[in-house]
Amino acid sequence: MCRSIKTLRPPYAERVTDEDIRAAALQYVRKISGFRAPAGHNAAAFGQAVDDIAAATGRLLDELQVRSGAKQPAG
């Protein structure tokens, strides 16, 4: 969808900051809205969308369970 949005889960990203999450949310909102920077009358909606998506992204990353591709020994 948007090539500048990077994968933020392990093993693709070892350490993800709030800034990383916000940058991805901003890129997403820019892409779907078609605005790099919104006009003044759209600024509040644009900013709220970035905040909401960043929060949802943080929750998603916190809740994901990433499993190793290595097989566990039978036992």
Backbone bond lengths (Angstrom), bond angles and torsions (degrees), N, CA, C in turn:
res aa  C-N    CA-C-N  psi(-1)  N-CA   C-N-CA  omega(-1)  CA-C   N-CA-C  phi
1 M - - - 1.444 - - 1.527 110.47 -
2 C 1.301 116.75 -61.54 1.461 120.68 -178.52 1.519 107.13 -130.76
3 R 1.292 116.20 111.83 1.461 120.60 -173.03 1.515 114.17 -65.62
4 S 1.322 118.11 -20.15 1.458 119.26 -178.72 1.531 112.75 -84.90
5 I 1.333 117.85 -5.98 1.459 120.37 174.64 1.528 107.68 -85.59
6 K 1.307 115.67 124.08 1.467 120.75 -176.79 1.529 110.65 -99.17
7 T 1.327 115.38 152.05 1.460 120.69 174.98 1.530 108.17 -66.97
8 L 1.319 116.43 131.85 1.466 120.51 -174.32 1.525 113.72 -111.11
9 R 1.307 118.48 9.46 1.460 119.42 179.97 1.521 110.17 -107.46
10 P 1.339 116.20 155.52 1.462 119.60 175.16 1.523 109.66 -64.31
11 P 1.257 120.26 149.07 1.473 128.82 2.40 1.522 113.65 -87.14
12 Y 1.314 118.75 3.55 1.465 121.87 -177.34 1.515 112.29 -71.80
13 A 1.307 117.41 -30.47 1.457 122.31 178.30 1.520 107.57 -137.08
14 E 1.298 115.93 120.12 1.468 119.82 -178.27 1.526 111.67 -79.56
15 R 1.310 117.13 -40.07 1.462 121.10 -177.12 1.527 107.98 -131.13
16 V 1.300 116.56 116.93 1.459 122.10 -178.69 1.525 108.77 -112.30
17 T 1.307 115.89 127.23 1.463 120.93 -179.47 1.535 109.95 -99.71
18 D 1.322 115.44 167.12 1.462 120.49 174.35 1.528 110.25 -60.30
19 E 1.329 116.50 -33.65 1.475 120.75 177.74 1.522 110.90 -64.48
20 D 1.342 117.83 -39.75 1.464 121.74 177.38 1.526 110.63 -61.48
21 I 1.326 115.36 -44.65 1.462 120.90 -179.17 1.523 110.44 -65.17
22 R 1.309 117.14 -43.76 1.471 120.80 179.95 1.526 111.05 -65.70
23 A 1.327 117.56 -39.12 1.468 120.52 178.51 1.526 110.95 -62.76
24 A 1.323 117.22 -41.28 1.461 120.87 177.91 1.526 110.61 -65.38
25 A 1.323 117.04 -41.80 1.465 121.00 178.25 1.522 110.84 -62.90
26 L 1.313 116.87 -41.94 1.452 121.11 178.70 1.527 111.08 -62.58
27 Q 1.324 116.85 -44.24 1.466 120.42 178.60 1.524 111.00 -61.86
28 Y 1.324 116.42 -40.45 1.464 121.11 178.81 1.529 110.88 -62.73
29 V 1.318 116.90 -47.60 1.472 120.94 -179.06 1.528 110.10 -64.50
30 R 1.315 117.01 -40.40 1.466 119.94 176.70 1.525 111.05 -59.75
31 K 1.320 115.72 -43.82 1.458 120.50 -177.66 1.521 111.56 -64.94
32 I 1.321 117.34 -49.97 1.468 118.50 -174.65 1.522 112.54 -75.66
33 S 1.347 117.71 -26.17 1.462 119.36 179.69 1.527 111.86 -85.43
34 G 1.322 115.85 -25.09 1.457 119.43 -176.04 1.519 113.17 81.42
35 F 1.325 117.40 8.32 1.465 122.19 179.46 1.521 110.13 -114.44
36 R 1.326 116.36 131.04 1.465 118.91 171.37 1.519 108.48 -75.31
37 A 1.313 116.18 -43.12 1.465 122.62 175.13 1.529 106.29 -138.60
38 P 1.320 117.37 127.60 1.462 119.46 -176.44 1.527 112.32 -75.08
39 A 1.315 115.32 155.65 1.465 120.44 171.55 1.527 108.00 -66.09
40 G 1.295 116.35 160.81 1.464 121.43 -177.44 1.509 114.06 -52.19
41 H 1.331 117.07 -39.12 1.467 119.53 -177.79 1.527 112.60 -73.17
42 N 1.333 117.46 -12.01 1.473 121.39 176.98 1.528 112.80 -109.04
43 A 1.313 117.78 -2.14 1.463 121.57 -173.59 1.527 112.87 -60.82
44 A 1.314 117.68 -41.53 1.472 119.81 -178.22 1.527 110.72 -65.81
45 A 1.322 117.23 -44.34 1.471 120.34 179.74 1.526 110.54 -64.90
46 F 1.322 117.11 -40.90 1.460 122.63 179.07 1.536 109.76 -62.31
47 G 1.330 116.33 -49.66 1.465 120.79 -179.92 1.514 112.55 -62.77
48 Q 1.325 116.94 -40.19 1.471 120.61 178.56 1.521 110.64 -64.58
49 A 1.326 116.81 -39.56 1.466 120.31 178.35 1.526 110.73 -63.45
50 V 1.311 117.25 -42.53 1.472 120.39 177.68 1.524 110.00 -61.58
51 D 1.328 117.45 -45.71 1.469 121.25 178.72 1.522 111.47 -60.02
52 D 1.342 116.68 -46.02 1.470 121.01 -178.30 1.527 111.64 -64.03
53 I 1.314 116.09 -43.50 1.467 119.87 -178.45 1.518 110.59 -70.11
54 A 1.318 118.05 -38.07 1.465 120.54 176.61 1.527 110.46 -62.58
55 A 1.328 117.12 -42.28 1.470 120.41 178.74 1.526 110.83 -64.58
56 A 1.322 117.23 -44.15 1.469 120.89 179.20 1.525 110.57 -64.28
57 T 1.310 117.05 -38.29 1.467 121.21 178.47 1.520 110.52 -64.85
58 G 1.316 116.87 -43.35 1.464 120.66 177.92 1.519 111.58 -60.13
59 R 1.333 116.29 -43.57 1.476 120.04 177.96 1.527 110.76 -63.31
60 L 1.314 116.10 -43.80 1.466 120.00 179.52 1.516 110.92 -59.28
61 L 1.328 117.07 -49.32 1.464 120.22 -178.76 1.526 111.76 -63.65
62 D 1.334 116.95 -35.01 1.463 120.44 178.33 1.531 111.83 -67.35
63 E 1.323 116.52 -32.14 1.460 120.85 -174.27 1.525 114.70 -94.66
64 L 1.332 117.97 -15.11 1.462 120.21 -179.58 1.531 110.36 -64.80
65 Q 1.296 115.14 140.15 1.459 121.24 174.11 1.522 106.89 -112.96
66 V 1.318 115.43 107.69 1.456 121.20 -178.17 1.521 107.74 -94.41
67 R 1.306 114.28 121.57 1.467 119.30 -179.16 1.513 109.90 -100.71
68 S 1.296 115.19 145.46 1.451 122.05 177.97 1.521 109.19 -69.58
69 G 1.320 115.93 149.56 1.455 120.77 176.53 1.523 111.92 -78.50
70 A 1.324 117.07 -10.17 1.462 120.58 -179.27 1.505 110.80 -74.03
71 K 1.319 115.54 140.48 1.469 119.50 178.67 1.511 109.62 -79.54
72 Q 1.327 114.44 141.88 1.461 121.30 177.76 1.529 108.74 -82.25
73 P 1.335 118.47 143.83 1.460 120.41 177.59 1.519 111.10 -64.24
74 A 1.309 115.96 142.30 1.477 120.78 177.11 1.510 108.00 -67.66
75 G 1.282 115.39 144.47 1.451 113.41 -178.37 1.424 111.04 -170.03
